[in-house]
Amino acid sequence: MSVVDKITDELNDLHAHETSPGMAAVALDLAQAIAGTDAPTAKAVGARELRSIMADLRKLAPVDSKGDAVDDIAEQRAKRRAAAREQSASG
Protein backbone atom coordinates (compact mmCIF):
# COMPACT_ATOMS: atom_id res chain seq x y z
CA MET A 1 0.00 0.00 0.00
CA SER A 2 1.42 3.37 -0.99
CA VAL A 3 1.69 6.50 1.11
CA VAL A 4 -1.11 8.01 -1.01
CA ASP A 5 -3.40 5.06 -0.22
CA LYS A 6 -2.62 5.25 3.49
CA ILE A 7 -3.19 8.99 3.68
CA THR A 8 -6.42 8.64 1.68
CA ASP A 9 -7.64 5.97 4.09
CA GLU A 10 -6.78 8.10 7.12
CA LEU A 11 -8.42 11.19 5.61
CA ASN A 12 -11.58 9.14 5.09
CA ASP A 13 -11.45 7.81 8.67
CA LEU A 14 -11.05 11.37 9.98
CA HIS A 15 -13.86 12.71 7.75
CA ALA A 16 -11.32 15.38 6.83
CA HIS A 17 -13.02 16.25 3.53
CA GLU A 18 -16.07 17.30 5.54
CA THR A 19 -14.36 19.12 8.41
CA SER A 20 -11.35 20.66 6.64
CA PRO A 21 -11.53 20.12 2.88
CA GLY A 22 -8.66 22.47 2.07
CA MET A 23 -6.25 20.86 4.50
CA ALA A 24 -7.33 17.42 3.30
CA ALA A 25 -6.57 18.40 -0.29
CA VAL A 26 -3.14 19.72 0.69
CA ALA A 27 -2.40 16.52 2.63
CA LEU A 28 -3.30 14.41 -0.38
CA ASP A 29 -1.18 16.61 -2.68
CA LEU A 30 1.78 16.25 -0.31
CA ALA A 31 1.35 12.48 -0.20
CA GLN A 32 1.33 12.38 -4.00
CA ALA A 33 4.43 14.60 -4.14
CA ILE A 34 6.24 12.33 -1.67
CA ALA A 35 5.30 9.27 -3.71
CA GLY A 36 6.35 10.94 -6.96
CA THR A 37 9.89 11.92 -6.06
CA ASP A 38 13.11 10.07 -5.43
CA ALA A 39 14.90 13.08 -3.93
CA PRO A 40 15.53 12.35 -0.24
CA THR A 41 15.46 16.03 0.75
CA ALA A 42 12.15 16.62 -1.02
CA LYS A 43 10.69 13.53 0.64
CA ALA A 44 11.87 14.69 4.07
CA VAL A 45 10.42 18.18 3.64
CA GLY A 46 7.15 16.78 2.28
CA ALA A 47 6.92 14.24 5.09
CA ARG A 48 7.50 16.91 7.74
CA GLU A 49 4.74 19.11 6.31
CA LEU A 50 2.41 16.14 5.85
CA ARG A 51 2.96 15.06 9.45
CA SER A 52 2.07 18.55 10.65
CA ILE A 53 -1.10 18.76 8.57
CA MET A 54 -2.22 15.27 9.57
CA ALA A 55 -1.70 16.14 13.26
CA ASP A 56 -3.93 19.18 12.82
CA LEU A 57 -6.56 17.14 10.98
CA ARG A 58 -6.58 14.54 13.76
CA LYS A 59 -7.27 17.31 16.29
CA LEU A 60 -10.14 18.64 14.16
CA ALA A 61 -11.71 15.24 13.53
CA PRO A 62 -15.15 14.63 15.01
CA VAL A 63 -15.13 12.59 18.19
CA ASP A 64 -15.83 8.96 17.46
CA SER A 65 -18.98 7.67 19.08
CA LYS A 66 -17.43 4.33 19.98
CA GLY A 67 -17.43 3.52 23.65
CA ASP A 68 -14.52 3.57 25.99
CA ALA A 69 -13.12 0.77 28.15
CA VAL A 70 -15.96 1.11 30.67
CA ASP A 71 -18.52 0.64 27.90
CA ASP A 72 -16.59 -2.40 26.64
CA ILE A 73 -16.60 -3.97 30.11
CA ALA A 74 -20.33 -3.31 30.51
CA GLU A 75 -21.02 -4.89 27.13
CA GLN A 76 -18.97 -7.98 28.01
CA ARG A 77 -20.79 -8.28 31.35
CA ALA A 78 -24.18 -8.06 29.62
CA LYS A 79 -23.15 -10.82 27.20
CA ARG A 80 -22.01 -13.07 30.06
CA ARG A 81 -25.26 -12.49 31.95
CA ALA A 82 -27.34 -13.25 28.86
CA ALA A 83 -25.34 -16.45 28.28
CA ALA A 84 -25.78 -17.46 31.94
CA ARG A 85 -29.54 -16.85 31.76
CA GLU A 86 -29.73 -18.88 28.57
CA GLN A 87 -27.83 -21.77 30.16
CA SER A 88 -29.96 -21.77 33.29
CA ALA A 89 -33.19 -21.64 31.27
CA SER A 90 -32.17 -24.60 29.09
CA GLY A 91 -30.68 -26.67 31.87
GIVEN-V16528 format. One record per residue. PHI is phi in whole degrees, -180 to 180 (999 if undefined). OMEGA is omega in radians with two decimals (none if undefined). Layout:
# GIVEN-V16528
phi:PHI omega:OMEGA
phi:PHI omega:OMEGA
This chain:
# GIVEN-V16528
phi:999 omega:-3.08
phi:-84 omega:3.11
phi:-61 omega:3.12
phi:-64 omega:3.12
phi:-62 omega:-3.12
phi:-66 omega:3.12
phi:-67 omega:3.10
phi:-60 omega:3.11
phi:-61 omega:-3.13
phi:-67 omega:3.09
phi:-60 omega:3.10
phi:-66 omega:3.13
phi:-63 omega:-3.11
phi:-85 omega:-3.05
phi:56 omega:-3.04
phi:-64 omega:-3.13
phi:-69 omega:3.10
phi:-90 omega:-3.04
phi:-86 omega:-3.10
phi:-147 omega:-3.03
phi:-61 omega:3.13
phi:-67 omega:3.12
phi:-65 omega:3.11
phi:-64 omega:3.12
phi:-64 omega:3.11
phi:-64 omega:3.12
phi:-61 omega:3.14
phi:-66 omega:3.08
phi:-61 omega:3.11
phi:-63 omega:3.12
phi:-61 omega:3.12
phi:-67 omega:3.11
phi:-66 omega:3.11
phi:-62 omega:-3.13
phi:-68 omega:-3.04
phi:-92 omega:-3.13
phi:-123 omega:3.05
phi:-109 omega:-3.11
phi:-77 omega:-3.10
phi:-58 omega:-3.14
phi:-66 omega:3.12
phi:-63 omega:3.10
phi:-63 omega:-3.12
phi:-65 omega:3.13
phi:-65 omega:3.12
phi:-62 omega:-3.14
phi:-66 omega:3.13
phi:-64 omega:3.13
phi:-68 omega:3.12
phi:-64 omega:3.11
phi:-60 omega:3.13
phi:-65 omega:-3.13
phi:-65 omega:-3.13
phi:-66 omega:3.09
phi:-63 omega:3.10
phi:-64 omega:-3.14
phi:-65 omega:3.10
phi:-64 omega:3.12
phi:-68 omega:-3.10
phi:-87 omega:-3.08
phi:-64 omega:3.08
phi:-63 omega:3.14
phi:-68 omega:3.14
phi:-71 omega:-3.08
phi:-85 omega:3.10
phi:-66 omega:-3.10
phi:-74 omega:3.10
phi:-97 omega:-3.09
phi:-62 omega:3.13
phi:-63 omega:3.10
phi:-63 omega:3.11
phi:-63 omega:3.13
phi:-64 omega:3.13
phi:-63 omega:3.12
phi:-65 omega:3.11
phi:-63 omega:3.12
phi:-63 omega:3.13
phi:-63 omega:3.11
phi:-65 omega:3.14
phi:-64 omega:3.13
phi:-64 omega:3.12
phi:-64 omega:3.12
phi:-66 omega:3.12
phi:-65 omega:3.10
phi:-63 omega:-3.13
phi:-65 omega:3.13
phi:-66 omega:-3.12
phi:-71 omega:3.12
phi:-74 omega:-3.11
phi:-90 omega:-3.04
phi:-102 omega:none
